[in-house]
Amino acid sequence: MHTTASLYTGDQTIRLLINGEYVASRSTERLPIVNPATQQVLAHTPCSTDDEVQAAVAAAKAAFATWRHTPIAARMRIMLRLQALIRESLPRVARVLTEEQGKTLADAEGDIIRGLEVVEHACSVGTLQLGEFAENVAGGVDTYTLRQPIGVCVGITPFNFPAMIPLWMFPMAIVCGNTFVLKPSEQDPMSTMELVRLALEAGVPPGVLNVVHGGKSVVDALCSHPDVAAVSFVGSTAVGTHVYDLAGRHGKRVQSMMGAKNHAVILPDANREHTLNALAGAAFGAAGQRCMATSVAVFVGESKDWLPDLVQRAKGLKVNAGVEPGTDVGPVISVQAKGRIEQLIDSGVSEGAQLLLDGRSPLVPGYEHGNFVGPTVFGGVKAHMRIYTQEIFGPVLVCMEVGTLDEAIALVNANPFGNGVALFTQSGAAARRFQSEIDAGQVGINVPIPVPVPFFSFTGSRGSKLGDLGPYGKQVVQFYTQTKTVTARWFDDATVSGGVNTTISLK
Ligand code: NAD
């Protein structure tokens, strides 16, 4: 059954979802959702009012009272239906995603599929949420644990994966028995809302999943709301640190996945073709707007001679709108993002790095107003330069040279971020040492973007993550549940009493 409920008001403002109803926000404050390839305004995002935030949390709180008791199999069946609906809707939702976000259609499908994998994993919550049982911990005494849902959970998501990251959050939270309030990115909430609608079609009951829109004021209201139990955040380090502090101060569980500077270390014994293709794809795919994009290449020893070949491959990538066939690099999300990236490129030049490939102001016939930045490569980069210390979040690869693997490890570990890292080599011994000594959440060995599959968890280190438990996998089941430990003894009429026990020992 497909509902035709409109996600938009008559003036193309995206609706909120509160207690199963798609409602128009009463706010007069709204932001345009802009196609980054054309500047066409596709719709508007309202900034939810405080009353609307209160109503969304109240709906989630009320729904929790019954949803938490819904049998596991019923929750899993909803996820089974959701995965089927997402699969069926893939090309349609991918088109919406490309229009509002800019990435290529193939990559938009990838964005949805990586999220879909989490929904598939949510279908096995029965085994994931199992407690433990120990029989006879004392004579006739058993101890067991219950993994119970924690209540109203909040998700705050970034613009760069409007499908995958919301799907990291609400399916696992809901299938564990919680209710949810989602605050998608205000820059591209349309594809997220398409997925939310599919969740309702799959049978998620009113109030179990709610959506509010907006920016800082809405996020702050959610993070400090007394009825919110947990907050999952994915976005920049500056905002993620603020969310972690604010929600933490208000007693919430928080997981905050933040910015990155992902290094790829290249040893001279690596497979040259594989390595160079992997670097070009990971640095410039999605216009570098992935938290796991390769943004620094560290050439060890002789491998520095490969740099001209890498520049040639980067030059060969096609910059165009994401809907055009054959596009490798789409636009960046906004005029402001493009301006910021170009300023950072300027700073690299003025700080003395060698601009080996300049992607500023590429010609894109038919899309002259798009926010395009072409692949850009810097050589001779030093650790103090802004292009190295800051996350650029654009198609810019900074290249550095070191003498040994140890120097490369020291360089990576001294960077403030610790999201992803990759090593290219054919030496098992080097790879083993690297994986052991490197300080980053995700490590790829000849794999440039090692985003874990959903039976593992996404992790992070240092400036890339706050909070102990990461999204999806087993860690998120811990995050979205609370363990209760029961110690039980049963007496029937034949049991003989041992008298009064005034000690703490189980007798
Ligand atoms: P962002 O931090 O600007 O926005 C993220 C969310 O926070 C959005 O929903 C936004 O509305 C909200 N927000 C923005 N400003 C706020 C403020 N002042 N107070 C409270 N809330 C605010 O991030 P973005 O630009 O949408 O996304 C890109 C960033 O996300 C990059 O830094 C990228 O590395 C990071 N990211 C990290 C991961 C990860 O898993 N580590 C994954 C994807 C993206």
Boltz pocket constraint, residues with backbone or C-beta under 6 A from the ligand:
constraints:
  - pocket:
      binder: B
      contacts: [[A, 156], [A, 157], [A, 158], [A, 159], [A, 160], [A, 161], [A, 183], [A, 184], [A, 185], [A, 186], [A, 214], [A, 215], [A, 216], [A, 217], [A, 219], [A, 220], [A, 234], [A, 235], [A, 236], [A, 237], [A, 239], [A, 240], [A, 242], [A, 257], [A, 258], [A, 259], [A, 260], [A, 290], [A, 291], [A, 391], [A, 393], [A, 419], [A, 458], [A, 459], [A, 460], [A, 464]]
      max_distance: 6.0
